[in-house]
Amino acid sequence: MTVGSAMLVAAIAHAQAPCPRAAATDTQPWIHNLRVLESFELAQPAPVFVGDFEDANATYRLHLVRDQIGFFGALSYPVLESDSPTAVLRNVSWDPQTGVLEFVAAPSGQDVRMKGVLSQSEFHVSEVGGRATVELELVKLREGSSLAWRSRDQFECAMRLGRRN
């Protein structure tokens, strides 16, 4: 199977993933959500956790994962002690030649577009929301994750169940 056909198969499977929400009458929806998330099989190849990145003022936090389709993850802004506004990354593009990563997310209801250079230890942001004058450095907080995603579908389902899209 070629890389292109593997990506097509992954995209088709991704579009068909079930992710039912708990019934409105469910008194323990977290149990339903856990069962739904545990039902996802490990993707082959498995997604790789790239890292959690945060700026010096703890205003932005980027959770970044990579699979055979590309990068996925979530952006939290502003970062709070609990339940930070968080949204799934959309329109993600990455240029492996330059290391430029670009995406859009709407953690607080309005789109935040970020563009910058991703390295092993940081995401050096040169543009936020179309303003090229912003200089923001998100430094990697950790390598491994206690929350290892089995697949992109499982991650996106978790975001939907948590109403984080």
N, C-alpha and C positions, 0 to 999 in steps of 0.2 A: 504494500500500500504506500502510495506517495505521500509526502507531507501535505500537499493540497487536498488529497482525498481524505486523509485523516482529519484535517481541520473541518472539512465538509461534514463528515460523519459526526464529529464532536458538536458541530453547530446544530445539526438536526436533532441529536439526542438532547442537547441543551434546550431547544425550543419545546420539547415534549415533556419536560420534567414536571411531575405533580407536586403541588405545594398547597394543600387545602388548609384553610384557616379553621380554628376551633369554632364550634357552634356558639352562637351568642348566649346560649343557655348553659354552656360548659362552665362549671364552677372551678375547674382547675385547668385552664387553657395551657399552662406551662407544661403539663404532662403530655397533652396532645402535641404541642410543638416539639418537645423532646423526641417523641416517638416518630414524628414526621422526619425530623432531621437525622435520626439514627437509621432511617430506612434507605438513605442514599448510599450507594456503593462507591468504593474508592475508584476514582477515574484512573485510567491507564494512558499515559504516565500520570502519576499523582501530582497535584498542584504543589508548588514549592513556595513556602513562606519567605518573602523577600525581607520584610521587616516592618516594624512600627517606627515612624519618624515623627519628631516633634520639634517645634521651634523653641528658641531660648525662653520666650515669654509664655510658653504653654498655651498658645492661642490656637494653633492648628495641630492636628494629629492625623497622619496618613497611615493607613493599614494597607499594605501592599503584598499581593500574592501573584504568582505567575503560573500559567498552565500552557498547554500546547497551542491555545488560541492567542494568548498574549497576557497582558497584565489585567488584574481586576482588584477591587478592594473598596475601601470606604474612606471618606474624609469627615473628620469631626471638627466643627467650628461653631462657636468658641468651645474650647475644652473646659469642662466644668468638673467639679469633684464627683458628681454622679449624673448619669443620664445626659451626656453631652449630645447636642443636635448632631446627628450623623446621617450621611447619605452615601449611596452606592456611587462609585465612579462611573461616568458615562463618557462616550466618545473618546476612549483612551487610545492614544497613539504613542508609539515609541520608535525612535530611530536608533537601531543598534550601532550604527556607524558613529553618531555624534553623542549618543546617550540621552538625547532630548526626549523627555516624557511630557505629555500634555494630556489633560483631562478636564472634565466638567463635573461638578457635584453641586447639590443644593441642600446642604445640611440645615440651614436656617430658613429654608423656603425660597431663597434667591440663589440663582446660579453663581457659583464661584469657579472661574476658569483659572487653572494653574498651568504654567509651562516652565520647565527648567531642566537641568542636567542631573540625571540620576547616576550615582556612583555606589560603590560597595557600602559606604558609611554615611552618605548624606544625599539629600535632594536639594540642590542649590536652585531655588526658584528665582527666575528673573522677571516673571510676569504674573500678576494676579488680577483677574477680572479685566484684562485688556490694558492694564497700566504697566508699561514696560519699566517704569522707574522703581518699582518695588524690588528690594533686595531682601530675600528671606531664605534662611538656611534651616532646613529640617534635618536634624541629626538622628541617626538610627538609635533607638532606645534598646533594642534587643534583637538577637538573631533568631532564636527558636521561639515557638509559640505554644502555649498550653492549649490553644484553640486551633488545632490543625484541621483545615478544611479538607474533606474527602473529594470535593469537586467544586467547580464554579457554580453548578446548580444548587448544591447544598448551601453555599455561601449566599447566593441570591435568594434562596428560600428563607434562610435565617433573617435576612434583611426585610423581606416581605412580611414574615410572621411578626417581626419586631417593629413593623411599620416604619422602616428606615429607608424608604426609596424616595 
